[in-house]
Amino acid sequence: MQSSFVLIDLVSQRHAVRKYLRDYDTAAKLEWIAAHGSIRTVNSGFRETYAFESRLGLTAGFFFDDLGDFVFLGDHYTFQ
């Protein structure tokens, strides 16, 4: 999936990514993100949770809420 959007840091670019991927379903969002680095599934025991690493080595943990929006994982909290 080719785009002119350059993803460097998913967390700091989360608002722009959310806007850019607004009309994508979950599978398409994951495919787009994977095209910008590596993504793996993490067994959280809660929801399907993902770990993303950009090509620069910046990492982000996240899952999707019931509406398909990103929820990011901090050390002791989640945020959107």
C-alpha positions as YAML, in Angstrom:
chain: A
units: angstrom
residues:
- id: 1
  name: MET
  ca: [0.00, 0.00, 0.00]
- id: 2
  name: GLN
  ca: [1.84, 3.08, -1.28]
- id: 3
  name: SER
  ca: [1.28, 6.60, 0.06]
- id: 4
  name: SER
  ca: [3.03, 9.94, 0.25]
- id: 5
  name: PHE
  ca: [2.61, 9.95, 4.05]
- id: 6
  name: VAL
  ca: [5.93, 9.21, 5.76]
- id: 7
  name: LEU
  ca: [5.48, 7.45, 9.10]
- id: 8
  name: ILE
  ca: [8.42, 8.05, 11.43]
- id: 9
  name: ASP
  ca: [6.90, 7.86, 14.92]
- id: 10
  name: LEU
  ca: [3.40, 6.43, 15.28]
- id: 11
  name: VAL
  ca: [2.81, 7.98, 18.70]
- id: 12
  name: SER
  ca: [3.81, 11.56, 17.86]
- id: 13
  name: GLN
  ca: [2.09, 11.35, 14.47]
- id: 14
  name: ARG
  ca: [-1.03, 9.63, 15.86]
- id: 15
  name: HIS
  ca: [-3.44, 12.49, 15.12]
- id: 16
  name: ALA
  ca: [-2.31, 12.75, 11.50]
- id: 17
  name: VAL
  ca: [-2.32, 8.94, 11.10]
- id: 18
  name: ARG
  ca: [-5.81, 8.74, 12.59]
- id: 19
  name: LYS
  ca: [-7.03, 11.40, 10.14]
- id: 20
  name: TYR
  ca: [-5.23, 9.81, 7.18]
- id: 21
  name: LEU
  ca: [-6.62, 6.32, 7.92]
- id: 22
  name: ARG
  ca: [-10.10, 7.47, 8.96]
- id: 23
  name: ASP
  ca: [-11.94, 5.52, 6.25]
- id: 24
  name: TYR
  ca: [-9.80, 2.36, 6.43]
- id: 25
  name: ASP
  ca: [-10.95, -0.82, 8.16]
- id: 26
  name: THR
  ca: [-8.74, -2.43, 10.80]
- id: 27
  name: ALA
  ca: [-7.04, -4.85, 8.38]
- id: 28
  name: ALA
  ca: [-6.20, -2.02, 5.98]
- id: 29
  name: LYS
  ca: [-4.85, 0.13, 8.85]
- id: 30
  name: LEU
  ca: [-2.55, -2.69, 9.91]
- id: 31
  name: GLU
  ca: [-1.40, -3.24, 6.33]
- id: 32
  name: TRP
  ca: [-0.62, 0.47, 5.92]
- id: 33
  name: ILE
  ca: [1.29, 0.61, 9.21]
- id: 34
  name: ALA
  ca: [3.24, -2.56, 8.35]
- id: 35
  name: ALA
  ca: [4.34, -0.92, 5.09]
- id: 36
  name: HIS
  ca: [6.19, 1.68, 7.21]
- id: 37
  name: GLY
  ca: [8.11, -0.63, 9.54]
- id: 38
  name: SER
  ca: [7.49, -3.91, 11.31]
- id: 39
  name: ILE
  ca: [4.44, -4.94, 13.26]
- id: 40
  name: ARG
  ca: [3.81, -7.95, 15.45]
- id: 41
  name: THR
  ca: [0.92, -9.21, 17.51]
- id: 42
  name: VAL
  ca: [1.42, -9.25, 21.28]
- id: 43
  name: ASN
  ca: [-0.59, -11.57, 23.52]
- id: 44
  name: SER
  ca: [-2.05, -9.15, 26.05]
- id: 45
  name: GLY
  ca: [-4.90, -11.33, 27.26]
- id: 46
  name: PHE
  ca: [-7.20, -8.37, 26.65]
- id: 47
  name: ARG
  ca: [-7.56, -7.43, 23.00]
- id: 48
  name: GLU
  ca: [-5.58, -8.04, 19.87]
- id: 49
  name: THR
  ca: [-2.59, -5.84, 20.70]
- id: 50
  name: TYR
  ca: [0.25, -4.80, 18.40]
- id: 51
  name: ALA
  ca: [3.84, -3.64, 18.69]
- id: 52
  name: PHE
  ca: [5.06, -1.41, 15.87]
- id: 53
  name: GLU
  ca: [8.66, -0.45, 15.17]
- id: 54
  name: SER
  ca: [9.34, 2.23, 12.59]
- id: 55
  name: ARG
  ca: [12.28, 2.06, 10.22]
- id: 56
  name: LEU
  ca: [14.09, 4.45, 12.57]
- id: 57
  name: GLY
  ca: [13.57, 2.09, 15.51]
- id: 58
  name: LEU
  ca: [10.84, 4.07, 17.29]
- id: 59
  name: THR
  ca: [8.29, 1.79, 18.91]
- id: 60
  name: ALA
  ca: [4.59, 1.99, 19.79]
- id: 61
  name: GLY
  ca: [2.19, -0.44, 21.40]
- id: 62
  name: PHE
  ca: [-1.47, -0.12, 20.47]
- id: 63
  name: PHE
  ca: [-4.82, -1.80, 20.01]
- id: 64
  name: PHE
  ca: [-8.11, -0.74, 18.43]
- id: 65
  name: ASP
  ca: [-11.17, 0.23, 20.45]
- id: 66
  name: ASP
  ca: [-14.71, -0.88, 19.62]
- id: 67
  name: LEU
  ca: [-15.01, 1.89, 17.00]
- id: 68
  name: GLY
  ca: [-11.76, 0.94, 15.29]
- id: 69
  name: ASP
  ca: [-9.79, 3.88, 16.68]
- id: 70
  name: PHE
  ca: [-6.21, 3.57, 17.91]
- id: 71
  name: VAL
  ca: [-5.55, 3.24, 21.64]
- id: 72
  name: PHE
  ca: [-1.86, 3.55, 22.50]
- id: 73
  name: LEU
  ca: [-0.11, 1.95, 25.44]
- id: 74
  name: GLY
  ca: [2.05, 3.95, 27.82]
- id: 75
  name: ASP
  ca: [4.00, 2.59, 30.78]
- id: 76
  name: HIS
  ca: [1.00, 2.64, 33.14]
- id: 77
  name: TYR
  ca: [-1.82, 4.08, 31.03]
- id: 78
  name: THR
  ca: [-3.53, 4.11, 27.65]
- id: 79
  name: PHE
  ca: [-4.17, 7.17, 25.52]
- id: 80
  name: GLN
  ca: [-5.65, 8.15, 22.19]
...
